[in-house]
Amino acid sequence: MNLIFKILFLKINYLMRVFKLIILFAFTNFSALFLGSLLMGQGASSSWYMNLNRAYWEPEGWVFGVAWVTIMICFSIYLALLVNKTFKNNTDLNFRNLLIKIYSSHLVLNILWNYLFFNRKMIEIALIDIVFLTILLFYFLIKYFRIMKYKSILILPYCMWLIIATSLNMYIVIYN
């Protein structure tokens, strides 16, 4: 009976630790999205954007909101599981610092894209930004796949969305 309580306690402790990390990453990720939206001016509703030649495969506006909410929830869970696993089992500071640098770079690139594309209308520089962001997310996927295994499916929506977003940005660069 004592063993059952110990196992139950460890499981509850694990779930609470992961839940706290999910909340932390969700807050950070959604804050970054909010900051990016503040930096994009009128965004997709601007006359500048509406008058661009845009790809025929561009989703309707509401899809972007649903996609980003889904992506950030999945990504927050992925990060929480990754951090919990790697920080608990790995005391290597270089490993931790790399993870922090990759995640921080991701936040900067994500926020910056909105500003470059919508606010400054620097569509070529925004394309470079989103290409780097896409590469960074695939690096996340590949670098930590060995650790995350099947849980890596949680980062796939983000990777797929970035491929779509990159193609939309590239289309605008080519045809405008």
VENKABEL-V223582 format. One record per residue. N is the residue number from 1. RES is the residue in one letter. D_FIRST is the distance of its C-alpha to the first C-alpha in whole Angstrom. Layout:
[[N | RES | D_FIRST] [N | RES | D_FIRST]]
//
This chain:
[[1 | M | 0] [2 | N | 4] [3 | L | 5] [4 | I | 5] [5 | F | 7] [6 | K | 9] [7 | I | 10] [8 | L | 11] [9 | F | 12] [10 | L | 14] [11 | K | 15] [12 | I | 17] [13 | N | 18] [14 | Y | 20] [15 | L | 21] [16 | M | 23] [17 | R | 24] [18 | V | 26] [19 | F | 27] [20 | K | 29] [21 | L | 31] [22 | I | 32] [23 | I | 33] [24 | L | 35] [25 | F | 36] [26 | A | 37] [27 | F | 39] [28 | T | 41] [29 | N | 42] [30 | F | 43] [31 | S | 45] [32 | A | 47] [33 | L | 48] [34 | F | 49] [35 | L | 51] [36 | G | 52] [37 | S | 53] [38 | L | 55] [39 | L | 57] [40 | M | 58] [41 | G | 61] [42 | Q | 62] [43 | G | 60] [44 | A | 60] [45 | S | 62] [46 | S | 65] [47 | S | 68] [48 | W | 68] [49 | Y | 65] [50 | M | 66] [51 | N | 70] [52 | L | 68] [53 | N | 68] [54 | R | 65] [55 | A | 63] [56 | Y | 63] [57 | W | 59] [58 | E | 58] [59 | P | 56] [60 | E | 56] [61 | G | 56] [62 | W | 53] [63 | V | 51] [64 | F | 51] [65 | G | 49] [66 | V | 46] [67 | A | 46] [68 | W | 46] [69 | V | 43] [70 | T | 41] [71 | I | 42] [72 | M | 40] [73 | I | 37] [74 | C | 36] [75 | F | 38] [76 | S | 36] [77 | I | 32] [78 | Y | 34] [79 | L | 34] [80 | A | 31] [81 | L | 29] [82 | L | 32] [83 | V | 32] [84 | N | 28] [85 | K | 28] [86 | T | 31] [87 | F | 31] [88 | K | 27] [89 | N | 28] [90 | N | 32] [91 | T | 33] [92 | D | 37] [93 | L | 39] [94 | N | 42] [95 | F | 39] [96 | R | 38] [97 | N | 41] [98 | L | 43] [99 | L | 40] [100 | I | 41] [101 | K | 45] [102 | I | 44] [103 | Y | 43] [104 | S | 45] [105 | S | 48] [106 | H | 47] [107 | L | 47] [108 | V | 50] [109 | L | 52] [110 | N | 50] [111 | I | 52] [112 | L | 55] [113 | W | 56] [114 | N | 56] [115 | Y | 58] [116 | L | 60] [117 | F | 61] [118 | F | 61] [119 | N | 62] [120 | R | 65] [121 | K | 65] [122 | M | 65] [123 | I | 64] [124 | E | 64] [125 | I | 62] [126 | A | 60] [127 | L | 60] [128 | I | 59] [129 | D | 56] [130 | I | 54] [131 | V | 55] [132 | F | 53] [133 | L | 50] [134 | T | 50] [135 | I | 50] [136 | L | 48] [137 | L | 45] [138 | F | 46] [139 | Y | 45] [140 | F | 42] [141 | L | 41] [142 | I | 42] [143 | K | 41] [144 | Y | 37] [145 | F | 37] [146 | R | 36] [147 | I | 33] [148 | M | 32] [149 | K | 33] [150 | Y | 33] [151 | K | 32] [152 | S | 36] [153 | I | 37] [154 | L | 36] [155 | I | 39] [156 | L | 41] [157 | P | 43] [158 | Y | 44] [159 | C | 46] [160 | M | 47] [161 | W | 48] [162 | L | 50] [163 | I | 52] [164 | I | 53] [165 | A | 54] [166 | T | 56] [167 | S | 58] [168 | L | 59] [169 | N | 60] [170 | M | 62] [171 | Y | 64] [172 | I | 65] [173 | V | 66] [174 | I | 68] [175 | Y | 69] [176 | N | 70]]
//
